[in-house]
Amino acid sequence: MVYQNRASAYRKTEVSTVTDPNKLIQMLYDGALRFLEKARIGTERKDPKLRGENLGKALNIITELNSCLDIEKGGETAQYLRDLYLYMLSELPKANLTHDTEIIVRSMNYMKELKKLWEERVMGINKDVSSEKKEAAPQKLKERKSFSVAI
């Protein structure tokens, strides 16, 4: 319990001191994935408190991600993200009622893919390539002018 309180305090400090909006979005994806995993475990253990509390936290994060989209500036990409977030916001509450882990797993898969895309295309992080290609990735990102997501 003490460890959890320290970890929670550390995360709160980290969030309050981060000034890079791209890093904040990455942290939101991490948090959503963490809470969805706990909700999945709560569902499998038939623990309504663990399931409900963590689904609620994940839904709050997804709501925040959705609310910071700027459809006018972000265009098709922002609209796609909005549709996906709204889909998850409508499906995840069903998992709390039906105890269906598949709904949670599906949302986790969407969030994992979105986090990966965010890290690769916006932050220039590419975990699957050699260090030589990693150095080239940010350069390619700067050259690509058609990708934009407004926060």
C-alpha positions in Angstrom: 0.0 0.0 0.0 2.8 2.4 0.9 4.5 1.6 -2.5 1.3 2.4 -4.4 1.0 5.7 -2.6 4.6 6.6 -3.4 4.1 5.5 -7.1 0.9 7.6 -7.3 2.6 10.6 -5.8 5.5 10.2 -8.2 3.1 10.1 -11.2 1.3 13.2 -9.9 4.6 15.0 -9.6 5.7 13.9 -13.0 2.4 15.0 -14.6 2.5 18.4 -12.9 6.1 19.1 -14.0 5.9 17.9 -17.6 5.6 20.9 -20.0 5.8 18.9 -23.3 2.2 18.4 -24.5 3.4 15.4 -26.6 4.7 13.7 -23.4 1.5 14.4 -21.6 -0.5 12.6 -24.3 1.9 9.7 -24.1 1.4 9.6 -20.3 -2.4 9.6 -20.8 -2.1 6.6 -23.1 0.1 4.9 -20.5 -2.5 5.6 -17.8 -5.4 4.4 -19.9 -3.6 1.2 -20.6 -2.7 0.7 -17.0 -6.3 1.2 -15.8 -7.8 -1.0 -18.6 -5.4 -3.8 -17.6 -6.5 -3.5 -13.9 -10.2 -3.4 -15.0 -9.6 -6.6 -17.1 -8.1 -8.3 -14.1 -11.0 -7.1 -11.9 -13.4 -8.6 -14.4 -11.6 -11.9 -14.5 -11.5 -12.1 -10.7 -15.1 -11.1 -10.4 -14.0 -8.1 -8.4 -16.6 -5.3 -9.1 -14.7 -2.7 -7.1 -11.4 -3.2 -9.0 -13.2 -3.4 -12.3 -15.5 -0.4 -11.8 -12.9 2.0 -10.3 -10.4 1.3 -13.1 -12.9 1.4 -15.9 -14.0 4.8 -14.5 -10.4 6.0 -14.5 -9.8 4.8 -18.1 -13.0 6.4 -19.2 -11.9 9.7 -17.7 -8.6 9.6 -19.6 -10.3 8.7 -22.9 -12.7 11.6 -22.3 -9.8 13.9 -21.8 -8.0 12.6 -24.9 -11.2 13.2 -26.9 -11.8 16.7 -25.5 -8.4 18.0 -26.5 -8.9 17.2 -30.1 -9.2 20.1 -32.5 -11.1 18.8 -35.5 -10.5 22.0 -37.6 -6.7 21.8 -37.2 -6.4 18.0 -37.1 -8.7 17.3 -40.0 -9.3 13.6 -40.9 -6.9 12.3 -38.3 -8.5 14.2 -35.5 -12.0 13.1 -36.7 -10.8 9.4 -36.8 -9.5 9.7 -33.3 -12.7 11.3 -32.1 -14.8 8.5 -33.6 -12.5 5.9 -32.0 -12.6 7.6 -28.6 -16.4 7.9 -28.8 -16.7 4.2 -29.7 -14.6 3.2 -26.7 -16.6 5.6 -24.4 -19.8 3.9 -25.5 -18.4 0.3 -25.3 -16.4 0.3 -22.1 -19.4 0.9 -19.8 -21.0 -2.3 -21.3 -18.0 -4.3 -20.0 -18.9 -3.2 -16.5 -22.5 -4.5 -16.9 -21.8 -7.6 -18.9 -18.4 -8.6 -17.4 -17.1 -9.0 -20.9 -13.3 -8.9 -20.9 -13.2 -8.9 -24.7 -14.6 -5.3 -24.8 -11.7 -4.2 -22.5 -9.1 -6.1 -24.4 -10.3 -4.6 -27.7 -10.0 -1.1 -26.2 -6.6 -1.9 -24.9 -5.5 -3.0 -28.4 -6.8 0.3 -29.8 -5.0 2.3 -27.1 -1.7 0.3 -27.6 -1.8 1.1 -31.3 -2.6 4.7 -30.8 0.2 5.1 -28.3 2.6 3.4 -30.7 1.5 5.7 -33.6 1.8 8.7 -31.3 5.3 7.8 -30.2 6.5 7.0 -33.8 4.9 9.8 -35.7 4.6 12.7 -33.3 7.4 12.1 -30.8 9.8 10.4 -33.3 10.3 7.3 -31.1 10.7 4.1 -33.1 11.3 1.0 -30.9 11.4 -1.5 -33.7 14.3 -0.3 -35.8 18.1 -0.1 -35.4 19.7 2.9 -33.8 20.8 4.1 -37.3 17.1 4.3 -38.4 16.1 5.9 -35.1 18.4 8.8 -35.8 16.7 9.2 -39.2 13.2 9.0 -37.9 12.9 12.5 -36.5 14.3 13.9 -39.8 11.6 12.1 -41.8 9.0 13.4 -39.4 10.1 17.0 -40.0 10.0 16.5 -43.8 6.5 15.1 -43.7 4.1 18.0 -43.8 0.8 16.2 -44.2 0.5 14.8 -40.7 -1.0 17.0 -38.1 -2.8 16.5 -34.8 -3.9 19.5 -32.9 -4.0 19.4 -29.1 
